[in-house]
Amino acid sequence: MSRTLYKVTFLNHGKVYELYARRVDSGRLWGFVEVAELVFDVHDGLVVDPTEERLRDEFGNTRALHLPMQAILRVEEVEKKGQSAIRDAESGEKVVTPFPLPAKPR
C-alpha cells in the first residue's frame, strides 16, 4: 500500500509554489496549516530540473512548513508526484532562473 501524497499550492513572496508532501494537517498553531515530509525528486543523471533544485535548496532541511491558511490556494491528494513549480502569481507562468551568461568583455 502506498502512502498518501499531497500537492500543496501556496503563495510565498508574490509567487505561487507547488510542493509535494506526505503529511498535511491543520497545524498546532491556530490559523496555520502544517505541511511535513516534503517530497523531492532524486536525480542520478545529468539532467537536473533547476526549479526542483531551487526548492530543494530552500526547503530540503525543513521538517515542517507552517503556512498561514490565507496563503494556501489548494491541497490535492494525488496518485503520483508531478513536477514541482514556482510560478508568477499574476501571469501563472513558471519562474525560471536564467542560465548565467559570461560577463561582456570591456
TORFI-329249 format. One record per atom (N, C-alpha, C): residue number from 1; atom name; residue in three letters; x, y, z. Coordinates in pm, 1 decimal. Layout:
<rs>
+-----+------+------+----------+----------+----------+
: seq : atom : type :        u :        v :        w :
+-----+------+------+----------+----------+----------+
: NUM :   CA :  ALA :        X :        Y :        Z :
...
+-----+------+------+----------+----------+----------+
</rs>
This chain:
<rs>
+-----+------+------+----------+----------+----------+
: seq : atom : type :        u :        v :        w :
+-----+------+------+----------+----------+----------+
:   1 :    N :  MET :     84.3 :   -117.6 :      0.0 :
:   1 :   CA :  MET :      0.0 :      0.0 :      0.0 :
:   1 :    C :  MET :     88.8 :    124.0 :      0.0 :
:   2 :    N :  SER :     63.6 :    214.9 :    -91.4 :
:   2 :   CA :  SER :    145.3 :    335.8 :    -99.7 :
:   2 :    C :  SER :     92.5 :    440.0 :     -1.8 :
:   3 :    N :  ARG :    181.6 :    525.5 :     40.1 :
:   3 :   CA :  ARG :    145.6 :    632.0 :    134.1 :
:   3 :    C :  ARG :     77.7 :    745.8 :     60.2 :
:   4 :    N :  THR :     -7.6 :    817.7 :    130.5 :
:   4 :   CA :  THR :    -79.9 :    930.7 :     73.9 :
:   4 :    C :  THR :     17.8 :   1040.3 :     33.9 :
:   5 :    N :  LEU :     -7.1 :   1101.1 :    -81.1 :
:   5 :   CA :  LEU :     76.6 :   1209.1 :   -132.0 :
:   5 :    C :  LEU :    -12.3 :   1328.6 :   -163.2 :
:   6 :    N :  TYR :     32.3 :   1447.9 :   -120.6 :
:   6 :   CA :  TYR :    -42.6 :   1570.7 :   -142.1 :
:   6 :    C :  TYR :     37.8 :   1668.6 :   -226.0 :
:   7 :    N :  LYS :    -33.2 :   1738.7 :   -312.4 :
:   7 :   CA :  LYS :     24.5 :   1852.4 :   -384.8 :
:   7 :    C :  LYS :    -30.7 :   1976.8 :   -316.4 :
:   8 :    N :  VAL :     60.5 :   2059.1 :   -262.7 :
:   8 :   CA :  VAL :     21.4 :   2178.6 :   -188.9 :
:   8 :    C :  VAL :     61.1 :   2300.7 :   -271.1 :
:   9 :    N :  THR :    -35.7 :   2386.4 :   -300.0 :
:   9 :   CA :  THR :    -11.6 :   2508.1 :   -376.5 :
:   9 :    C :  THR :    -36.3 :   2626.1 :   -283.7 :
:  10 :    N :  PHE :     65.3 :   2714.1 :   -271.1 :
:  10 :   CA :  PHE :     53.1 :   2826.1 :   -177.9 :
:  10 :    C :  PHE :    128.2 :   2948.3 :   -229.0 :
:  11 :    N :  LEU :     91.1 :   3065.1 :   -176.5 :
:  11 :   CA :  LEU :    156.2 :   3191.2 :   -211.1 :
:  11 :    C :  LEU :    275.5 :   3215.0 :   -118.8 :
:  12 :    N :  ASN :    385.9 :   3262.2 :   -176.6 :
:  12 :   CA :  ASN :    505.4 :   3293.4 :    -99.7 :
:  12 :    C :  ASN :    579.9 :   3405.7 :   -170.8 :
:  13 :    N :  HIS :    584.6 :   3524.6 :   -110.8 :
:  13 :   CA :  HIS :    656.3 :   3640.4 :   -164.5 :
:  13 :    C :  HIS :    618.0 :   3671.3 :   -309.2 :
:  14 :    N :  GLY :    488.2 :   3673.3 :   -337.0 :
:  14 :   CA :  GLY :    438.9 :   3710.1 :   -468.8 :
:  14 :    C :  GLY :    451.0 :   3601.4 :   -575.1 :
:  15 :    N :  LYS :    487.0 :   3481.7 :   -532.7 :
:  15 :   CA :  LYS :    497.5 :   3369.3 :   -625.8 :
:  15 :    C :  LYS :    409.8 :   3255.0 :   -575.1 :
:  16 :    N :  VAL :    368.3 :   3169.8 :   -667.3 :
:  16 :   CA :  VAL :    288.9 :   3053.0 :   -632.5 :
:  16 :    C :  VAL :    382.0 :   2932.0 :   -632.4 :
:  17 :    N :  TYR :    392.0 :   2866.0 :   -518.0 :
:  17 :   CA :  TYR :    476.3 :   2747.7 :   -503.3 :
:  17 :    C :  TYR :    389.9 :   2623.0 :   -509.0 :
:  18 :    N :  GLU :    439.9 :   2520.4 :   -576.1 :
:  18 :   CA :  GLU :    373.4 :   2390.2 :   -580.3 :
:  18 :    C :  GLU :    472.0 :   2287.1 :   -527.3 :
:  19 :    N :  LEU :    441.7 :   2231.0 :   -411.5 :
:  19 :   CA :  LEU :    527.3 :   2132.0 :   -347.4 :
:  19 :    C :  LEU :    448.8 :   2004.4 :   -322.5 :
:  20 :    N :  TYR :    520.3 :   1894.6 :   -304.8 :
:  20 :   CA :  TYR :    458.2 :   1766.7 :   -271.8 :
:  20 :    C :  TYR :    499.8 :   1726.7 :   -131.3 :
:  21 :    N :  ALA :    404.2 :   1670.9 :    -56.2 :
:  21 :   CA :  ALA :    430.4 :   1633.0 :     82.7 :
:  21 :    C :  ALA :    349.9 :   1508.2 :    117.1 :
:  22 :    N :  ARG :    398.4 :   1436.2 :    215.9 :
:  22 :   CA :  ARG :    329.8 :   1315.3 :    263.5 :
:  22 :    C :  ARG :    229.2 :   1345.2 :    374.4 :
:  23 :    N :  ARG :    244.7 :   1461.1 :    440.3 :
:  23 :   CA :  ARG :    156.6 :   1491.8 :    552.5 :
:  23 :    C :  ARG :    113.2 :   1637.6 :    547.8 :
:  24 :    N :  VAL :    -18.7 :   1659.8 :    558.4 :
:  24 :   CA :  VAL :    -77.2 :   1793.9 :    566.6 :
:  24 :    C :  VAL :   -180.2 :   1789.2 :    678.7 :
:  25 :    N :  ASP :   -163.1 :   1877.4 :    778.4 :
:  25 :   CA :  ASP :   -253.2 :   1880.2 :    893.8 :
:  25 :    C :  ASP :   -293.4 :   2023.2 :    923.3 :
:  26 :    N :  SER :   -409.2 :   2036.8 :    990.4 :
:  26 :   CA :  SER :   -438.1 :   2168.2 :   1046.8 :
:  26 :    C :  SER :   -342.0 :   2178.3 :   1164.0 :
:  27 :    N :  GLY :   -253.7 :   2272.2 :   1157.5 :
:  27 :   CA :  GLY :   -140.1 :   2279.9 :   1248.5 :
:  27 :    C :  GLY :   -176.1 :   2299.9 :   1394.0 :
:  28 :    N :  ARG :    -77.4 :   2278.3 :   1477.1 :
:  28 :   CA :  ARG :    -92.8 :   2302.5 :   1620.5 :
:  28 :    C :  ARG :   -101.5 :   2451.2 :   1648.5 :
:  29 :    N :  LEU :    -53.0 :   2532.2 :   1554.3 :
:  29 :   CA :  LEU :    -62.9 :   2677.4 :   1566.8 :
:  29 :    C :  LEU :   -194.0 :   2720.9 :   1501.6 :
:  30 :    N :  TRP :   -274.9 :   2795.4 :   1574.5 :
:  30 :   CA :  TRP :   -404.2 :   2836.7 :   1523.7 :
:  30 :    C :  TRP :   -387.1 :   2923.3 :   1399.5 :
:  31 :    N :  GLY :   -460.3 :   2891.3 :   1292.4 :
:  31 :   CA :  GLY :   -456.3 :   2970.1 :   1169.7 :
:  31 :    C :  GLY :   -348.4 :   2926.7 :   1071.8 :
:  32 :    N :  PHE :   -277.1 :   2818.1 :   1102.6 :
:  32 :   CA :  PHE :   -169.8 :   2770.7 :   1016.2 :
:  32 :    C :  PHE :   -196.1 :   2627.9 :    973.0 :
:  33 :    N :  VAL :   -146.6 :   2593.0 :    855.0 :
:  33 :   CA :  VAL :   -152.2 :   2457.0 :    802.9 :
:  33 :    C :  VAL :    -11.1 :   2401.4 :    809.2 :
:  34 :    N :  GLU :      3.0 :   2283.0 :    865.3 :
:  34 :   CA :  GLU :    134.3 :   2219.8 :    877.8 :
:  34 :    C :  GLU :    155.0 :   2124.5 :    760.1 :
:  35 :    N :  VAL :    262.8 :   2148.0 :    685.6 :
:  35 :   CA :  VAL :    298.2 :   2065.1 :    570.4 :
:  35 :    C :  VAL :    432.5 :   2001.0 :    603.2 :
:  36 :    N :  ALA :    435.4 :   1868.2 :    608.2 :
:  36 :   CA :  ALA :    557.4 :   1798.5 :    650.3 :
:  36 :    C :  ALA :    589.0 :   1682.9 :    556.9 :
:  37 :    N :  GLU :    708.3 :   1629.1 :    574.6 :
:  37 :   CA :  GLU :    759.2 :   1518.7 :    493.0 :
:  37 :    C :  GLU :    754.9 :   1555.9 :    344.8 :
:  38 :    N :  LEU :    822.1 :   1665.9 :    312.1 :
:  38 :   CA :  LEU :    827.4 :   1713.8 :    174.0 :
:  38 :    C :  LEU :    895.5 :   1610.2 :     85.1 :
:  39 :    N :  VAL :    847.6 :   1600.0 :    -38.2 :
:  39 :   CA :  VAL :    899.2 :   1500.6 :   -133.2 :
:  39 :    C :  VAL :    965.2 :   1573.9 :   -249.3 :
:  40 :    N :  PHE :   1091.6 :   1538.6 :   -276.0 :
:  40 :   CA :  PHE :   1165.3 :   1596.3 :   -388.0 :
:  40 :    C :  PHE :   1215.2 :   1483.1 :   -476.6 :
:  41 :    N :  ASP :   1232.8 :   1511.9 :   -607.2 :
:  41 :   CA :  ASP :   1288.5 :   1413.6 :   -699.5 :
:  41 :    C :  ASP :   1434.8 :   1390.1 :   -667.4 :
:  42 :    N :  VAL :   1477.9 :   1266.6 :   -686.4 :
:  42 :   CA :  VAL :   1619.3 :   1234.7 :   -671.3 :
:  42 :    C :  VAL :   1671.4 :   1205.5 :   -811.7 :
:  43 :    N :  HIS :   1758.6 :   1294.7 :   -861.8 :
:  43 :   CA :  HIS :   1812.7 :   1279.3 :   -996.6 :
:  43 :    C :  HIS :   1952.6 :   1220.5 :   -988.5 :
:  44 :    N :  ASP :   1971.1 :   1107.0 :  -1055.5 :
:  44 :   CA :  ASP :   2102.9 :   1045.7 :  -1060.2 :
:  44 :    C :  ASP :   2173.5 :   1077.0 :  -1191.3 :
:  45 :    N :  GLY :   2102.1 :   1130.5 :  -1289.2 :
:  45 :   CA :  GLY :   2159.6 :   1156.1 :  -1420.4 :
:  45 :    C :  GLY :   2212.0 :   1297.4 :  -1433.5 :
:  46 :    N :  LEU :   2236.8 :   1335.5 :  -1557.2 :
:  46 :   CA :  LEU :   2290.5 :   1466.6 :  -1586.0 :
:  46 :    C :  LEU :   2183.5 :   1574.5 :  -1594.1 :
:  47 :    N :  VAL :   2060.6 :   1535.4 :  -1624.9 :
:  47 :   CA :  VAL :   1953.4 :   1633.3 :  -1640.2 :
:  47 :    C :  VAL :   1899.0 :   1668.6 :  -1502.2 :
:  48 :    N :  VAL :   1904.9 :   1795.5 :  -1467.5 :
:  48 :   CA :  VAL :   1856.9 :   1842.5 :  -1337.9 :
:  48 :    C :  VAL :   1756.9 :   1954.4 :  -1361.6 :
:  49 :    N :  ASP :   1640.9 :   1943.3 :  -1297.2 :
:  49 :   CA :  ASP :   1538.8 :   2046.6 :  -1307.8 :
:  49 :    C :  ASP :   1579.6 :   2161.3 :  -1215.4 :
:  50 :    N :  PRO :   1606.3 :   2282.0 :  -1269.7 :
:  50 :   CA :  PRO :   1651.6 :   2392.5 :  -1184.8 :
:  50 :    C :  PRO :   1548.2 :   2435.6 :  -1080.6 :
:  51 :    N :  THR :   1419.5 :   2424.1 :  -1112.5 :
:  51 :   CA :  THR :   1316.4 :   2460.8 :  -1015.8 :
:  51 :    C :  THR :   1316.2 :   2363.5 :   -899.2 :
:  52 :    N :  GLU :   1323.5 :   2235.4 :   -929.6 :
:  52 :   CA :  GLU :   1327.2 :   2133.4 :   -824.5 :
:  52 :    C :  GLU :   1451.4 :   2152.2 :   -736.8 :
:  53 :    N :  GLU :   1563.6 :   2183.9 :   -799.8 :
:  53 :   CA :  GLU :   1688.3 :   2207.3 :   -726.2 :
:  53 :    C :  GLU :   1675.5 :   2329.8 :   -635.0 :
:  54 :    N :  ARG :   1612.1 :   2435.2 :   -686.1 :
:  54 :   CA :  ARG :   1592.7 :   2557.0 :   -606.5 :
:  54 :    C :  ARG :   1501.8 :   2530.1 :   -486.7 :
:  55 :    N :  LEU :   1394.1 :   2453.5 :   -507.5 :
:  55 :   CA :  LEU :   1303.6 :   2419.4 :   -398.1 :
:  55 :    C :  LEU :   1372.8 :   2330.2 :   -295.8 :
:  56 :    N :  ARG :   1454.9 :   2237.9 :   -343.1 :
:  56 :   CA :  ARG :   1529.0 :   2150.1 :   -252.1 :
:  56 :    C :  ARG :   1628.2 :   2232.1 :   -169.2 :
:  57 :    N :  ASP :   1693.1 :   2331.0 :   -231.8 :
:  57 :   CA :  ASP :   1785.8 :   2417.4 :   -157.6 :
:  57 :    C :  ASP :   1711.8 :   2498.0 :    -51.0 :
:  58 :    N :  GLU :   1592.3 :   2547.6 :    -86.2 :
:  58 :   CA :  GLU :   1516.7 :   2631.2 :      6.7 :
:  58 :    C :  GLU :   1449.3 :   2551.6 :    118.2 :
:  59 :    N :  PHE :   1393.6 :   2433.8 :     85.5 :
:  59 :   CA :  PHE :   1313.4 :   2358.8 :    181.1 :
:  59 :    C :  PHE :   1368.4 :   2220.8 :    216.0 :
:  60 :    N :  GLY :   1485.4 :   2184.5 :    164.8 :
:  60 :   CA :  GLY :   1538.6 :   2049.8 :    183.3 :
:  60 :    C :  GLY :   1559.4 :   2008.7 :    327.5 :
:  61 :    N :  ASN :   1599.5 :   2098.8 :    413.5 :
:  61 :   CA :  ASN :   1623.9 :   2066.2 :    554.4 :
:  61 :    C :  ASN :   1506.7 :   2103.1 :    644.1 :
:  62 :    N :  THR :   1392.5 :   2128.7 :    585.7 :
:  62 :   CA :  THR :   1274.6 :   2170.6 :    661.0 :
:  62 :    C :  THR :   1198.2 :   2047.8 :    710.6 :
:  63 :    N :  ARG :   1175.3 :   2042.3 :    842.2 :
:  63 :   CA :  ARG :   1095.6 :   1931.4 :    896.9 :
:  63 :    C :  ARG :    947.6 :   1952.9 :    870.1 :
:  64 :    N :  ALA :    901.2 :   2077.5 :    887.0 :
:  64 :   CA :  ALA :    760.1 :   2108.5 :    863.5 :
:  64 :    C :  ALA :    746.4 :   2255.7 :    828.2 :
:  65 :    N :  LEU :    660.3 :   2284.0 :    733.1 :
:  65 :   CA :  LEU :    625.0 :   2421.4 :    699.4 :
:  65 :    C :  LEU :    496.0 :   2454.7 :    773.4 :
:  66 :    N :  HIS :    491.5 :   2570.2 :    835.3 :
:  66 :   CA :  HIS :    369.5 :   2618.3 :    899.2 :
:  66 :    C :  HIS :    324.0 :   2737.5 :    816.0 :
:  67 :    N :  LEU :    229.1 :   2711.6 :    727.3 :
:  67 :   CA :  LEU :    183.6 :   2811.9 :    631.6 :
:  67 :    C :  LEU :     52.9 :   2875.3 :    679.8 :
:  68 :    N :  PRO :     41.8 :   3008.8 :    671.2 :
:  68 :   CA :  PRO :    -84.6 :   3072.5 :    708.1 :
:  68 :    C :  PRO :   -197.5 :   3021.1 :    618.0 :
:  69 :    N :  MET :   -313.5 :   2998.6 :    676.9 :
:  69 :   CA :  MET :   -426.0 :   2945.7 :    598.7 :
:  69 :    C :  MET :   -457.7 :   3033.8 :    479.5 :
:  70 :    N :  GLN :   -438.7 :   3166.0 :    492.6 :
:  70 :   CA :  GLN :   -469.3 :   3257.9 :    383.7 :
:  70 :    C :  GLN :   -374.8 :   3239.0 :    265.7 :
:  71 :    N :  ALA :   -257.0 :   3181.4 :    288.0 :
:  71 :   CA :  ALA :   -159.8 :   3162.0 :    180.7 :
:  71 :    C :  ALA :   -187.2 :   3034.9 :    100.2 :
:  72 :    N :  ILE :   -263.9 :   2943.1 :    155.4 :
:  72 :   CA :  ILE :   -291.3 :   2815.7 :     88.4 :
:  72 :    C :  ILE :   -393.6 :   2838.2 :    -22.7 :
:  73 :    N :  LEU :   -357.8 :   2798.7 :   -144.1 :
:  73 :   CA :  LEU :   -450.6 :   2809.1 :   -256.9 :
:  73 :    C :  LEU :   -524.6 :   2678.1 :   -278.9 :
:  74 :    N :  ARG :   -451.6 :   2566.6 :   -262.3 :
:  74 :   CA :  ARG :   -512.4 :   2436.2 :   -290.8 :
:  74 :    C :  ARG :   -429.2 :   2326.3 :   -226.6 :
:  75 :    N :  VAL :   -497.4 :   2222.0 :   -180.6 :
:  75 :   CA :  VAL :   -432.7 :   2099.2 :   -135.7 :
:  75 :    C :  VAL :   -501.3 :   1985.3 :   -210.2 :
:  76 :    N :  GLU :   -423.7 :   1908.8 :   -285.3 :
:  76 :   CA :  GLU :   -478.4 :   1799.1 :   -364.2 :
:  76 :    C :  GLU :   -415.6 :   1667.4 :   -319.6 :
:  77 :    N :  GLU :   -495.8 :   1563.9 :   -307.0 :
:  77 :   CA :  GLU :   -443.0 :   1430.1 :   -283.7 :
:  77 :    C :  GLU :   -421.0 :   1369.2 :   -421.5 :
:  78 :    N :  VAL :   -296.6 :   1330.1 :   -450.7 :
:  78 :   CA :  VAL :   -261.5 :   1283.7 :   -584.9 :
:  78 :    C :  VAL :   -210.0 :   1140.1 :   -581.1 :
:  79 :    N :  GLU :   -213.2 :   1075.5 :   -697.0 :
:  79 :   CA :  GLU :   -165.1 :    937.9 :   -710.4 :
:  79 :    C :  GLU :    -12.9 :    930.1 :   -715.0 :
:  80 :    N :  LYS :     47.9 :   1023.1 :   -792.9 :
:  80 :   CA :  LYS :    194.3 :   1021.1 :   -805.8 :
:  80 :    C :  LYS :    246.3 :   1164.0 :   -814.0 :
:  81 :    N :  LYS :    373.4 :   1178.9 :   -787.3 :
:  81 :   CA :  LYS :    436.4 :   1310.1 :   -784.8 :
:  81 :    C :  LYS :    452.9 :   1363.2 :   -926.3 :
:  82 :    N :  GLY :    415.8 :   1487.7 :   -944.5 :
:  82 :   CA :  GLY :    440.3 :   1557.1 :  -1069.8 :
:  82 :    C :  GLY :    560.5 :   1648.3 :  -1052.8 :
:  83 :    N :  GLN :    569.7 :   1745.8 :  -1137.2 :
:  83 :   CA :  GLN :    681.8 :   1839.6 :  -1131.6 :
:  83 :    C :  GLN :    649.0 :   1952.5 :  -1035.1 :
:  84 :    N :  SER :    738.7 :   1977.3 :   -939.7 :
:  84 :   CA :  SER :    723.3 :   2091.3 :   -850.4 :
:  84 :    C :  SER :    746.5 :   2218.4 :   -931.2 :
:  85 :    N :  ALA :    688.1 :   2329.2 :   -885.9 :
:  85 :   CA :  ALA :    699.4 :   2451.0 :   -966.3 :
:  85 :    C :  ALA :    696.8 :   2575.1 :   -879.0 :
:  86 :    N :  ILE :    751.0 :   2681.3 :   -934.4 :
:  86 :   CA :  ILE :    736.8 :   2815.8 :   -879.1 :
:  86 :    C :  ILE :    682.4 :   2899.2 :   -994.7 :
:  87 :    N :  ARG :    566.5 :   2961.2 :   -972.4 :
:  87 :   CA :  ARG :    500.4 :   3038.1 :  -1078.0 :
:  87 :    C :  ARG :    481.9 :   3182.4 :  -1034.7 :
:  88 :    N :  ASP :    473.7 :   3270.5 :  -1132.8 :
:  88 :   CA :  ASP :    440.7 :   3409.5 :  -1106.4 :
:  88 :    C :  ASP :    293.6 :   3414.3 :  -1065.9 :
:  89 :    N :  ALA :    261.8 :   3486.1 :   -958.3 :
:  89 :   CA :  ALA :    124.9 :   3488.4 :   -906.4 :
:  89 :    C :  ALA :     26.8 :   3553.0 :  -1003.3 :
:  90 :    N :  GLU :     70.9 :   3650.2 :  -1080.8 :
:  90 :   CA :  GLU :    -21.0 :   3721.0 :  -1170.3 :
:  90 :    C :  GLU :    -37.7 :   3650.3 :  -1304.2 :
:  91 :    N :  SER :     72.7 :   3613.6 :  -1367.3 :
:  91 :   CA :  SER :     63.7 :   3554.6 :  -1500.9 :
:  91 :    C :  SER :     45.9 :   3403.2 :  -1498.1 :
:  92 :    N :  GLY :     88.9 :   3337.7 :  -1391.1 :
:  92 :   CA :  GLY :     80.8 :   3192.2 :  -1383.3 :
:  92 :    C :  GLY :    193.6 :   3121.2 :  -1454.9 :
:  93 :    N :  GLU :    283.8 :   3197.5 :  -1515.5 :
:  93 :   CA :  GLU :    395.4 :   3136.3 :  -1587.3 :
:  93 :    C :  GLU :    503.2 :   3092.6 :  -1490.2 :
:  94 :    N :  LYS :    572.0 :   2985.7 :  -1526.5 :
:  94 :   CA :  LYS :    679.0 :   2935.6 :  -1441.6 :
:  94 :    C :  LYS :    790.0 :   3038.3 :  -1431.0 :
:  95 :    N :  VAL :    843.4 :   3051.2 :  -1311.0 :
:  95 :   CA :  VAL :    956.9 :   3139.3 :  -1287.0 :
:  95 :    C :  VAL :   1081.3 :   3055.3 :  -1311.1 :
:  96 :    N :  VAL :   1155.7 :   3092.9 :  -1412.6 :
:  96 :   CA :  VAL :   1275.7 :   3018.1 :  -1449.4 :
:  96 :    C :  VAL :   1396.4 :   3104.6 :  -1420.0 :
:  97 :    N :  THR :   1489.9 :   3048.4 :  -1346.6 :
:  97 :   CA :  THR :   1613.5 :   3119.7 :  -1320.6 :
:  97 :    C :  THR :   1697.9 :   3111.2 :  -1447.0 :
:  98 :    N :  PRO :   1733.6 :   3224.0 :  -1506.7 :
:  98 :   CA :  PRO :   1810.1 :   3219.4 :  -1631.1 :
:  98 :    C :  PRO :   1949.7 :   3162.9 :  -1607.6 :
:  99 :    N :  PHE :   1998.5 :   3095.3 :  -1709.4 :
:  99 :   CA :  PHE :   2134.0 :   3041.6 :  -1704.3 :
:  99 :    C :  PHE :   2231.6 :   3158.1 :  -1702.3 :
: 100 :    N :  PRO :   2327.7 :   3157.6 :  -1609.5 :
: 100 :   CA :  PRO :   2420.2 :   3271.2 :  -1601.7 :
: 100 :    C :  PRO :   2505.2 :   3282.5 :  -1728.0 :
: 101 :    N :  LEU :   2507.2 :   3401.5 :  -1783.0 :
: 101 :   CA :  LEU :   2586.5 :   3426.4 :  -1902.7 :
: 101 :    C :  LEU :   2721.1 :   3486.6 :  -1862.8 :
: 102 :    N :  PRO :   2823.1 :   3460.9 :  -1942.2 :
: 102 :   CA :  PRO :   2952.3 :   3520.3 :  -1908.4 :
: 102 :    C :  PRO :   2945.9 :   3672.6 :  -1920.7 :
: 103 :    N :  ALA :   3026.3 :   3739.6 :  -1842.7 :
: 103 :   CA :  ALA :   3029.3 :   3885.3 :  -1846.6 :
: 103 :    C :  ALA :   3083.9 :   3932.1 :  -1980.2 :
: 104 :    N :  LYS :   3032.8 :   4046.1 :  -2025.5 :
: 104 :   CA :  LYS :   3080.5 :   4101.5 :  -2152.9 :
: 104 :    C :  LYS :   3220.5 :   4160.1 :  -2133.1 :
: 105 :    N :  PRO :   3307.6 :   4131.9 :  -2227.9 :
: 105 :   CA :  PRO :   3440.8 :   4190.9 :  -2215.1 :
: 105 :    C :  PRO :   3433.2 :   4341.9 :  -2237.9 :
: 106 :    N :  ARG :   3514.2 :   4416.2 :  -2167.9 :
: 106 :   CA :  ARG :   3513.0 :   4562.7 :  -2181.2 :
: 106 :    C :  ARG :   3617.8 :   4610.3 :  -2275.3 :
+-----+------+------+----------+----------+----------+
</rs>
